[in-house]
Amino acid sequence: MKILIDECLPDALKENLDALGHEWQTVRKAGFGSKKNGELLTLADAQWDVLLTSDRNINYRQNMTGRRVSILILCAKSNRMKDSLPLMSACAKALDSIEAGKIVEIGPL
């Protein structure tokens, strides 16, 4: 699975995605830094399976109809590694079953 890591998440999550066997890239390294969510999703739709983010409002502002890319939202206490890391087990399970064009939230709300 090809995962795009949003700017709001710690780069260190990439090591956990490596351990899960997924291909990943950060938004900045993909050349999408500072893009608004709608534009980011359009760019991601062409080459990524999942946008991994902690932006809980994205699901209220984006229409996913017809999109190939999915959104996986980590609902941690903060976007720091110490709060995101405990969600990686649930993240792995969600990545195994996420469907194209869907939004999935994991963690405490």
Backbone torsions as a table, in degrees:
resi	resn	phi	psi	omega
1	MET	NA	140.5	179.9
2	LYS	-101.1	120.3	-173.2
3	ILE	-118.8	130.7	175.4
4	LEU	-102.8	122.0	-177.4
5	ILE	-93.3	119.5	-178.2
6	ASP	-64.5	157.2	-179.0
7	GLU	-62.9	-24.0	-176.3
8	CYS	-79.6	-4.2	179.6
9	LEU	-106.4	153.1	179.1
10	PRO	-68.1	138.1	178.6
11	ASP	-59.0	-26.6	-177.2
12	ALA	-63.4	-15.7	176.9
13	LEU	-62.2	-23.5	-178.2
14	LYS	-59.7	-32.8	178.6
15	GLU	-64.5	-36.9	177.7
16	ASN	-70.1	-35.6	177.5
17	LEU	-69.4	-35.2	173.4
18	ASP	-58.9	-46.0	-178.8
19	ALA	-62.8	-28.0	178.9
20	LEU	-84.6	-6.7	177.4
21	GLY	85.6	20.5	-179.1
22	HIS	-100.8	150.3	172.7
23	GLU	-85.2	141.0	-176.1
24	TRP	-145.6	165.2	172.4
25	GLN	-158.4	147.1	175.2
26	THR	-83.1	155.3	179.1
27	VAL	-56.1	-44.9	-179.0
28	ARG	-63.4	-46.1	-178.7
29	LYS	-68.8	-24.6	176.4
30	ALA	-78.4	-8.0	179.7
31	GLY	87.2	17.1	-177.2
32	PHE	-107.8	14.7	-177.5
33	GLY	-56.2	141.5	176.7
34	SER	66.5	14.8	176.8
35	LYS	-79.0	145.3	174.0
36	LYS	-69.7	157.1	-174.5
37	ASN	-55.2	-44.1	-178.7
38	GLY	-61.6	-45.9	179.0
39	GLU	-67.4	-39.8	178.4
40	LEU	-60.6	-44.4	179.3
41	LEU	-64.4	-38.8	178.4
42	THR	-63.6	-44.1	177.8
43	LEU	-65.4	-42.7	-178.6
44	ALA	-67.3	-33.2	-176.9
45	ASP	-57.8	-30.4	-176.8
46	ALA	-75.1	-24.5	-173.3
47	GLN	-143.0	-0.6	-177.9
48	TRP	-123.2	152.4	177.7
49	ASP	-89.6	-37.1	-173.9
50	VAL	-140.0	137.9	167.7
51	LEU	-100.3	117.5	178.1
52	LEU	-95.4	121.6	-174.2
53	THR	-144.4	169.8	170.9
54	SER	-117.3	7.8	-179.7
55	ASP	-75.2	98.0	-177.3
56	ARG	-71.6	-16.4	-179.5
57	ASN	-88.3	-10.1	-176.1
58	ILE	-60.2	-34.6	-178.0
59	ASN	-71.2	-17.9	178.4
60	TYR	-91.2	-14.6	-174.7
61	ARG	-110.9	-7.3	-174.8
62	GLN	-122.6	136.2	174.7
63	ASN	-92.5	119.5	-176.4
64	MET	-95.3	0.0	-179.9
65	THR	-56.2	126.3	177.8
66	GLY	80.4	0.2	179.8
67	ARG	-85.2	147.6	175.4
68	ARG	-90.8	-36.1	-179.1
69	VAL	-72.2	142.9	175.2
70	SER	-106.7	165.6	177.2
71	ILE	-122.1	128.2	174.5
72	LEU	-114.6	116.8	-175.7
73	ILE	-102.8	120.8	174.2
74	LEU	-86.6	112.5	-178.1
75	CYS	-97.7	70.7	179.6
76	ALA	-93.1	167.5	178.0
77	LYS	-57.7	-37.7	176.8
78	SER	-147.4	178.7	177.7
79	ASN	-95.1	15.6	175.5
80	ARG	-76.0	154.7	-178.6
81	MET	-58.4	-40.8	-177.2
82	LYS	-62.9	-25.8	178.5
83	ASP	-93.3	-28.6	-179.5
84	SER	-81.1	-36.4	-176.2
85	LEU	-54.8	-42.3	179.5
86	PRO	-63.7	-15.1	-180.0
87	LEU	-89.6	-3.3	-174.3
88	MET	-66.8	-29.6	176.0
89	SER	-66.0	-45.5	177.2
90	ALA	-67.0	-33.6	177.1
91	CYS	-62.0	-45.2	179.7
92	ALA	-59.6	-43.6	178.7
93	LYS	-64.6	-42.4	-179.9
94	ALA	-64.8	-39.3	179.9
95	LEU	-64.9	-30.1	178.7
96	ASP	-69.2	-24.3	-173.4
97	SER	-123.4	-1.4	-176.1
98	ILE	-65.2	140.5	-179.5
99	GLU	-103.3	152.6	-179.8
100	ALA	-57.1	135.6	175.8
101	GLY	77.5	8.5	-178.2
102	LYS	-102.2	158.9	174.8
103	ILE	-116.5	126.7	179.3
104	VAL	-125.0	132.6	175.8
105	GLU	-108.9	136.8	175.9
106	ILE	-128.9	147.9	177.7
107	GLY	102.7	177.6	179.8
108	PRO	-67.5	139.9	-178.6
109	LEU	-95.9	NA	NA
